[in-house]
Amino acid sequence: MLNILSITVPIYLLIGLGYLAGLRGWFTKPESRVLGRFVIQLALPALMFQALSSRRVAEILNGPFLLSYAVGSLASMAVGLVVARKLRRRGIALSAYFGLGMSASNSGFVGYPIVVQFLGPVAAVAMALAMLVENLVMIPVAVALADGDNSSKAWAATLWRTLKRLAGNPLILSIVAGLAMSLLGLSLPQPVARAVQLLANASSAAALFVIGCSLVGLQLRGRLSDIAGVALGKLLLHPLLVLAMLTLLPPIEGPLRAAAVAFAAMPMLSIYPILAQRHGEESFTAAVLLLATLLSFMTISVWLWVLTAVLGWV
């Protein structure tokens, strides 16, 4: 367990540093958003491009990983939707954010810095695969459900608009470019490759710092049972369902199977409250993000221990 804590404690120390910087006013909210855009628009795309372009396509496009991760994530989303809609009688928009909060991980900002210490370079490939599921399946489906207002035509139109917007997303473009370079057997000139590597190396620390800054000012008040339900669903149910899919569907070879569960065990994506703004649910989703991030120190440590000591996958 001490080996696991040696991985997770530094991650949360950097998040704590970001929180302290935001709390003391060293970094304002607008400044941290600029740093966050740097990570999303440049550093993470550079990391994914570097990881994918340096590997064979057969190693990258792992069908069993994509299938298990997607089916497990969709199952977790379905549970969130049913609980919110049928048991708690929430509206369709809020129900969609219940589902999204329980099924889409913060793979880039929190997941990669932890998993790369846990499993090594394979973490970058696993992150790219997880982000494909999150960006091409989970976010479009949730946004379409929230905007669809129970109309099949509106649902389909919203889904199509969301997918078109994602076509220009730097993260998606970097995945496509990395796959193309791998498929064609090409490599960047050395000075350009070095610049990409420097950008990629900046992603982890900056991402964790931004997460800490973003938690300043968030409060856990009102609707606490809903908040706790979504947070615990993300941290416990999502990885459990992905683990179940790994045992029921075609098996994954090597450390990628541990990476699938580890990425599913991360708190929800940091843009979760931003996506919910258009439906007036940013306060609720921000509170969920705060609680999930706080609890994840314990739950992630336990999941890494399970993968190592109980399942023997690492």
C-alpha positions in Angstrom: 0.0 0.0 0.0 2.9 2.4 0.7 4.0 2.0 -3.0 0.5 3.0 -4.1 0.5 6.0 -1.8 3.9 7.0 -3.2 2.1 7.4 -6.6 -1.1 9.1 -5.4 0.2 11.5 -2.7 2.4 13.6 -5.0 -0.5 14.0 -7.4 -2.7 15.4 -4.7 0.1 17.5 -3.3 0.2 19.3 -6.7 -3.6 19.6 -6.7 -3.3 21.1 -3.2 -0.6 23.5 -4.4 -3.0 24.7 -7.1 -5.8 25.1 -4.5 -3.5 27.1 -2.3 -2.4 29.3 -5.2 -6.0 30.0 -6.0 -7.0 30.6 -2.4 -4.2 33.1 -1.8 -4.8 34.9 -5.0 -1.5 34.0 -6.6 -3.6 32.7 -9.6 -7.0 34.1 -10.3 -9.8 32.1 -11.9 -9.3 33.7 -15.3 -5.5 33.0 -15.1 -6.1 29.3 -14.2 -8.5 29.0 -17.2 -5.7 30.3 -19.5 -3.4 27.7 -18.1 -6.1 25.1 -18.5 -6.5 26.1 -22.2 -2.8 25.7 -22.7 -3.1 22.1 -21.3 -6.1 21.2 -23.4 -5.1 23.0 -26.6 -1.4 22.2 -26.7 0.2 20.1 -24.0 -2.2 17.2 -23.9 -2.5 17.0 -27.7 1.3 17.0 -27.9 1.4 14.1 -25.4 -1.2 12.0 -27.3 0.5 12.7 -30.7 3.9 11.7 -29.3 2.5 8.5 -27.7 0.6 7.4 -30.8 3.0 8.3 -33.5 5.8 6.4 -31.9 3.9 3.1 -31.7 2.5 0.6 -34.3 -1.2 1.0 -35.2 -1.9 -2.6 -34.1 -0.6 -1.7 -30.7 -2.8 1.4 -30.5 -6.2 0.5 -31.9 -7.0 -2.1 -29.2 -10.5 -3.2 -30.0 -11.1 -5.1 -26.7 -10.0 -2.1 -24.7 -12.4 0.2 -26.6 -15.2 -2.2 -26.4 -14.9 -3.0 -22.6 -14.3 0.7 -21.7 -17.2 1.9 -23.9 -19.7 -0.7 -22.8 -18.8 -0.3 -19.1 -19.0 3.5 -19.4 -22.4 3.4 -21.1 -23.7 0.9 -18.5 -22.6 3.4 -15.8 -24.3 6.2 -17.6 -27.5 4.2 -17.9 -27.5 3.5 -14.2 -27.2 7.2 -13.5 -30.0 8.0 -15.9 -32.4 5.5 -14.4 -31.6 6.5 -10.8 -32.1 10.2 -11.6 -35.1 9.8 -13.9 -37.1 7.0 -12.4 -36.1 6.9 -8.7 -35.4 10.6 -8.0 -37.9 12.0 -10.6 -35.4 14.5 -11.9 -35.7 16.3 -15.3 -34.2 14.9 -18.4 -31.3 17.4 -18.5 -30.2 16.8 -14.9 -30.6 13.1 -15.4 -28.2 13.3 -18.4 -25.7 15.0 -16.2 -26.2 12.3 -13.5 -25.2 9.8 -16.2 -22.3 11.8 -17.6 -20.9 12.4 -14.1 -20.9 8.7 -13.4 -19.3 7.6 -16.7 -16.8 10.1 -18.1 -13.3 10.3 -16.4 -10.8 13.1 -16.1 -8.3 11.0 -18.2 -6.0 13.8 -19.1 -5.7 16.1 -16.0 -5.8 13.4 -13.3 -5.8 10.0 -14.9 -2.6 10.2 -16.9 -0.3 11.6 -14.2 -1.4 8.8 -11.9 -1.5 5.9 -14.4 1.9 6.8 -16.0 3.5 6.3 -12.6 1.6 3.1 -12.0 2.1 1.5 -15.5 4.7 3.5 -17.4 4.5 4.6 -21.0 1.5 2.4 -21.9 -0.6 5.0 -19.9 -0.4 7.4 -22.8 -1.9 4.9 -25.2 -4.6 4.0 -22.7 -5.4 7.7 -22.2 -5.9 8.2 -25.9 -8.2 5.2 -26.1 -10.2 6.4 -23.1 -10.4 9.9 -24.5 -11.8 8.5 -27.8 -14.6 6.9 -25.8 -15.2 10.0 -23.7 -15.1 12.5 -26.6 -16.8 10.5 -29.3 -19.4 8.5 -27.2 -20.0 9.7 -23.7 -20.0 13.5 -24.1 -22.1 13.6 -27.3 -24.7 11.1 -26.0 -25.1 13.0 -22.7 -25.3 16.4 -24.4 -27.8 15.1 -26.9 -29.9 13.7 -24.1 -29.8 16.9 -22.1 -30.7 19.0 -25.2 -33.1 16.6 -26.8 -36.1 17.3 -24.7 -37.4 13.8 -25.3 -37.7 14.4 -29.1 -36.0 11.8 -31.3 -35.4 14.4 -34.0 -34.0 17.0 -31.6 -31.8 14.3 -30.0 -30.4 13.2 -33.3 -29.7 16.8 -34.4 -28.0 17.7 -31.2 -25.8 14.6 -31.4 -24.8 15.5 -34.9 -23.9 19.1 -33.9 -21.9 17.8 -31.0 -19.9 15.4 -33.2 -19.2 18.2 -35.8 -17.8 20.4 -33.0 -15.6 17.6 -31.8 -14.1 17.3 -35.3 -12.1 20.5 -34.6 -11.1 19.5 -31.1 -7.3 19.6 -30.8 -7.3 16.4 -28.7 -9.2 14.5 -31.5 -7.0 16.0 -34.2 -3.9 15.0 -32.3 -5.2 11.4 -32.1 -5.9 11.3 -35.8 -2.5 12.8 -36.7 -0.7 10.4 -34.4 -2.5 7.4 -35.9 -1.7 8.7 -39.4 2.0 9.1 -38.6 2.1 5.6 -37.2 0.2 4.1 -40.1 2.5 5.7 -42.7 5.7 5.0 -40.7 6.6 8.6 -40.6 8.5 10.6 -38.0 9.0 14.2 -37.2 12.3 16.0 -37.8 14.3 15.9 -34.6 14.0 19.6 -33.6 10.2 19.4 -34.1 10.0 16.1 -32.2 11.9 17.7 -29.3 9.5 20.6 -29.2 6.6 18.2 -29.1 8.2 16.3 -26.3 8.8 19.5 -24.2 5.1 20.4 -24.7 4.0 16.9 -23.7 6.2 16.9 -20.6 4.4 20.1 -19.4 1.0 18.5 -19.4 0.9 16.6 -16.1 2.0 19.2 -13.5 0.1 22.0 -15.2 -3.1 19.9 -15.4 -3.0 19.0 -11.7 -2.3 22.6 -10.8 -5.3 23.8 -12.8 -7.6 21.2 -11.1 -6.6 22.6 -7.7 -7.2 26.2 -8.8 -10.7 25.2 -10.1 -11.8 23.8 -6.7 -11.4 27.2 -5.0 -14.8 28.6 -4.0 -16.8 25.5 -4.7 -19.2 24.5 -1.9 -21.0 21.3 -0.9 -24.4 22.5 0.1 -27.9 21.4 -0.8 -28.9 18.2 -2.6 -26.2 16.4 -0.8 -27.6 13.0 -1.4 -27.7 13.6 -5.2 -24.1 15.0 -5.1 -22.8 12.0 -3.1 -24.7 9.5 -5.3 -23.1 10.8 -8.5 -19.6 11.1 -6.9 -19.7 7.6 -5.5 -21.2 6.2 -8.7 -18.2 7.6 -10.6 -15.5 6.5 -8.2 -16.9 3.0 -7.4 -19.5 1.9 -9.9 -17.8 3.0 -13.1 -14.5 1.1 -12.5 -16.5 -1.9 -11.2 -18.6 -2.1 -14.5 -15.5 -1.7 -16.6 -13.8 -4.5 -14.6 -16.9 -6.6 -15.2 -16.7 -6.0 -19.0 -13.1 -7.0 -19.0 -14.1 -10.4 -17.7 -17.1 -10.9 -19.9 -15.9 -9.5 -23.2 -12.8 -10.4 -25.3 -9.8 -10.2 -23.0 -7.2 -7.4 -23.1 -3.5 -8.5 -23.1 -0.9 -6.9 -20.9 -1.1 -3.8 -18.7 -3.9 -2.2 -20.8 -6.5 -4.1 -18.8 -5.3 -2.6 -15.6 -5.2 0.8 -17.3 -8.8 0.5 -18.3 -10.0 0.1 -14.7 -7.6 2.7 -13.4 -8.8 5.4 -15.9 -12.4 4.5 -15.0 -11.6 5.0 -11.3 -10.7 8.7 -11.8 -13.1 11.5 -10.9 -15.3 13.0 -13.6 -13.9 15.3 -16.4 -13.0 18.8 -15.3 -15.3 20.4 -18.0 -18.3 18.7 -16.3 -19.7 21.9 -14.8 -19.0 23.9 -18.0 -21.1 21.4 -20.0 -23.9 21.8 -17.5 -24.0 25.6 -17.5 -26.4 25.8 -20.4 -29.0 24.0 -18.3 -28.4 25.9 -15.1 -26.8 23.0 -13.3 -23.3 24.3 -13.0 -23.5 24.7 -9.1 -24.7 21.1 -8.7 -22.1 19.6 -11.1 -19.3 21.7 -9.6 -20.2 20.4 -6.1 -20.1 16.8 -7.5 -16.7 17.5 -9.0 -15.4 18.8 -5.7 -16.6 15.9 -3.7 -15.4 13.3 -6.2 -12.0 14.9 -6.4 -11.7 14.9 -2.6 -12.9 11.3 -2.2 -10.8 10.0 -5.1 -7.6 10.2 -3.1 -8.9 7.3 -1.0 -10.8 5.4 -3.7 -8.0 5.6 -6.4 -5.5 4.3 -3.8 -7.8 1.4 -3.1 -8.4 0.6 -6.7 -4.7 0.6 -7.5 -4.1 -1.7 -4.6 -6.9 -4.1 -5.8 -5.3 -4.2 -9.3 -1.9 -4.9 -7.8 -2.4 -7.1 -4.7 -5.8 -8.7 -5.3 -6.1 -9.2 -9.1 -2.3 -9.4 -9.7 -2.7 -7.4 -13.0 0.4 -5.3 -12.4 
